[in-house]
């Protein structure tokens, strides 16, 4: 029966806090930062059931599920059941139904706030970036994820037009804001893969609150429009984007700052875009002064030979062309971070069958990612090195190996010993120094020779029964 008494809720939160700190031995207890997590839970979860699956236990089980190699609900429930039995606590059902219902009760806003707060705290504790005088650098990039082919998912996130109905899978587009200094996810926007206002720039506009005055936004060329430059500058955020391929560049115009380094003026387009209201359009300046710099890349094996960067960092003495080149080069870390989330953590193919649960699964992956980044930051502090020098996959594998031992530790001293050993092991997995690494975009291992399913599975089964399938 649902319990909505506020006093009961406060007692339950306090009880869960004590269990996580003193009895339950959940390895995420130290990472979660119980005070701010419990505060967000109290604000977002108004009603919950009196059962084993409290909000914090459900979040913990969900996190262990997305971090494990076997990301199924049955394995997640089995891990929780084994843990509760080892502690002599009230057992949960071995079936997955109660756990799935508990996940459905978790508010999506709760998981979103946990991701943003964990990323904000990690960035606040991290060291300042060396480039640009310590100004925080935020990396923006987008990608896509697929999900089970259900009717609900198809309605919310339709598949690509190049895929035949019943053969392809629903696709969602994601755009993330990441911190360069620590690699944490600071914000994410999710939208359909196709349709009006579903491109990366449109999703990025939902994330401008993740950027603070003094930040420097770095992204690829699709973000470099007049509107993005002007509206970010109005927020006190500097931008470094490659010049869009449709915009012409003429270094004979503008005020010369150096060789292939000019100050130019962009005029506000006469036609107001549909997504912008007239008040915002009128508030933007008629002309925008930007700096355009051509960067030459002489490294053998790199596909790009030269590119033009457009930026609102106008001081050529403070920010030289070589510094701008270094700033844009670190944009590649966004690609590596998204690869860690999608490939290493297996978020490229989601499991949930409804749009609401798909989004919760994405947020839980990002929450787990931020917690692994927190572990890496703690290990890096002990070594006196930047967190970026440690291996994410090594940290994830080390945590998964230590997780059962941390849960079974019965004393605080044993937990502390295991924790220190885990951080030392994470710190030992360093990323190799491979400047200007060049690798072909090809794989050596051949895929297995299975035929591709080119018709809906239901029709294929029917043809198999009739003996007409070929």
C-alpha positions, 0 to 999 in steps of 0.5 A: 500500500502506498505511503504518503506520510511525510514523517514516515518518508523522512524516517525512511530516508534517515533509515536508508542513510544509516543502512547504507553507511553502517550496515548495507555496505553498498559500494556507491555509498561513498560515491553517492554523497549521501547527504545531497542524494538523500536531499534530492530524493526527498524533493523528487520522490513524494510517494513510495512503497514500504518495501525492499526496493526503496528509492536508494536501493532501486538506484543502487541496483539500477547502477550495478545493472548498467555497470555490469557486463551482463546488463539484464534485470535477472542478474541485477536482482540476483546480485541484490538477493545474494547481498541481502542474504549475506547480511541476514536482511529481509530478502527481495523476490527473485523475480524481476517484476518488483524491481522493474516496477520500482524502476518505473516509480523512479522519477526521471527528473530525479535521475537527471538531477543526480547526473547534473549534480554529480557532474557539477560536484566533480568538476568543482573538485577538479583542477583548472584547465591549463589552457586559456588561463584556467577558464573551464572548457566544455565539450559539446558533441552528439551521437545516437542510441538504438532501442528495442523495436516496440510500438511505443519506442517507434512512436517516440523515436522513429527509425531512420527513413533508410530502414524498412518498417519492421526491420530497423530499430528506433533511434534517439539522438543525444547531445551531451555537455562534458567537462574537459578537465574531469570528463564528467557529463554536465547535461544531456538532451534526448530527442528523436533522430528525425523531424523538425528541431531534432538536430544537434544544434536544437538539442544543444539549445536545451543545455545552455543552462549547463554553461556558466559565464566564463566557460569556453564551449568547443564543438564541431562545425554544425554548431557554428551559426550566428545564433549560437555565437550571439546567444552564448556570448550574451550569456558570457560564454566564449565559443570555439567552433570550426567555420560551417562548410556553407559559410565562405571565408575570405582573409582579404576582408576584416582587420588583420591580426596576423597571418590568416588571422582576422577579425570579421563582422557577421551580420544578423540574418534578416529572417528570424528562425521559427524556434526563436521568438521575436523578443529574443531576435530583437535583443540580439545585436545587428552585427557580431564581431568574430575572429577567424583563424586558419589552422594548418595540420601537417601531421601525416595520417590526419584526414584534415589538412587545414580548417578555419576556426571561428571564435569569440576569443578576440585577443590575439595576444592572449589567445594565440593561433597555436593555443586555439589549435590546441583548444580545438584539438581537445574536442576529440576527448568528447568523441572518446568520452561518448565512446566510453559511455556507448561502447565500454558501458554498452549504452549504444543498444538500450534494453527498455521497451518504453520511451520513459524507461529508455530515458531513465536507462540513459540517465542511469548510464550517465550517473554510473559514468560520472561515478566511475569518473569520480573514482578516477579523480580520487585515484588521480589526486593520490598520484598527483596526475590529471584524471585524463591520464587514467584509463576509463575501461581500467577503472570500470573493470577494477570497480566491478572486480572490487564491488562484491568484496566491498559489499561483503566487507563487515567492518569499516577498516576492511572497507577502507583497506579495500577502497584504498586498494581499489583506488591504487589499482585504478591509478595503475591503469594509465593511458599510454602517451601516444601523441599523433596516433594514427590508426586505420578505420577498419577491423581485422576480425571478420563478422560471422556469416549470418544472413541479414533479416530483411523482412519483419521477424513475424513474416520470417517466422510465417515463411519458415513454417510454410517452408518458403523462407529463403 
